[in-house]
Amino acid sequence: MNAPLKQHLIDPEICIRCYTCEEACPIDAITHNEDNVVVDAAKCDFCMACISPCPTGSIDAWRVVMQPYSLEEQMSWMELPEQEEIAKPDGTGPAEGGDVEALEDSVERLLAEAHAGAGGKARAPATASKPSINLYNLKKPAVGIVQGNYRLTSESADSDVRHIIIDLGNQHFPVLEGQSVGIQPPGTDASGNAYLPRLYSISSPRDGERPNTNNISLTVKREEQGVCSNYVCDLQKGDEVRLTGPFGATFLMPNDPQAQIVMICTGTGSAPFRAFTMRRQRLTADGGERMRLFFGARTSDALPYFGPLKKVPDTILEKHLVFSRAEAVEKEYVQDRMLKQRADLAGLLSAPHTHIYVCGLKAMEHGVEAAFEQIAKDIGTDWVSLRDQMRESGRYHVETY
């Protein structure tokens, strides 16, 4: 049995046939007829030279296939084919994934591991914007300049979590809330091999830290033995940093102000939810459904963005900040607070516009799942069945590490 492969395609519904991609391709892998501009899978080496010149974004389309689409097939299309189910190598069923989240296998594995807790193949919300992915890779990374690096946790906290802002200058680097970027630290490991890249969720909304700025922010915790986390946490203002991506095609925010969003996180799992919240704030000054945030940390001074979070109006974000090691406060985890809010959550589980996002340490998954099982019972529903229905409709998302 042949192994699945990723094929680069051009979306014929978006393409304006300007042929800039064809001119930019250094190996003549792109050609056209009277109807379509297409990529020859036998020639394409994913150098990405065609990506940036495209004025429409039609160029960054990908499918996982067992047999590449031929030039003749592509030239006859009026629209892109749906992603086909790809069977597992042992033939036991459809493979996980489906949407291409990253071209580089090492990154794809990291994303698959992060999304494993969803209970099956993840899907993007039906109203989410189309994400751009794989615009930059290890051969051709984007180069950003560090604009700032700020400690989020207090000096007395037992963790060093930092907010890092990276300016992308004039480079085309479109992102959506919930996507991530790759960073490969300089140097080599003990075997002389280049370090593998690490993924970091983007913590700023799609239009930047401030509206209409071409920058992104990351939320990074320094790990004692973490080569990449220490590299990123030590970056200084003005330093260059090389980025790959963006990555991620499913853990995305719905483009629907009436969507009821429940966000559950610990630690740096707050990064995408900061982006979600800022996006909602910028879009729905006149209303929209309130979002819910269940955010767990050991103490308040170890909770990233504690101060800014307190300033978000309750009409936009209902905040449940819980602490497991705070003095003079009963120990509490996110699942404990979820159960205290079980009546509200039970109502949300019954609503067709509710989207649930879980992000943070894998250790939190068991408690969150157990809480949802109990809450689902309150409405006479089996949680696993409900979760699978929500996942299939793009309304249940997990990203843990």
ABEGO torsion letter per residue (X at the ends): XBBBBBBBBBBAAABAGAGAAAAABAAGABBBBAABBBBBAAABAGAGAAAAABAAGAABBBBBBABBBBAAAAAABABBBBBBBBBBAAGAEBBBEGBBABABAAAAAAAAAAAAAAGEBBBBBAABBBBBBGABBAABBBBBBBABBBBABBAABABBBBBBBBBAEABBBBBBBGBBBBBBBBEBBAAGBBBBBBBBBBABBAAEABBGBBBBBBBBBBBAABAAAAAAAABBBGBBBBBBOBBEAABBBBBBAABBBBBBBBEAAAAAAAAAAAAAAAAAAAEEBBBBBBBBBABAAABBGAAAAAABBAAABBBBBBBAABBGBBBBBAAAAAAAAAAAAAAAAABAABBBBBBEBAAAAAAAAAAAAAAAAAAGBBAAAAAAAAAAAGABBBBBX
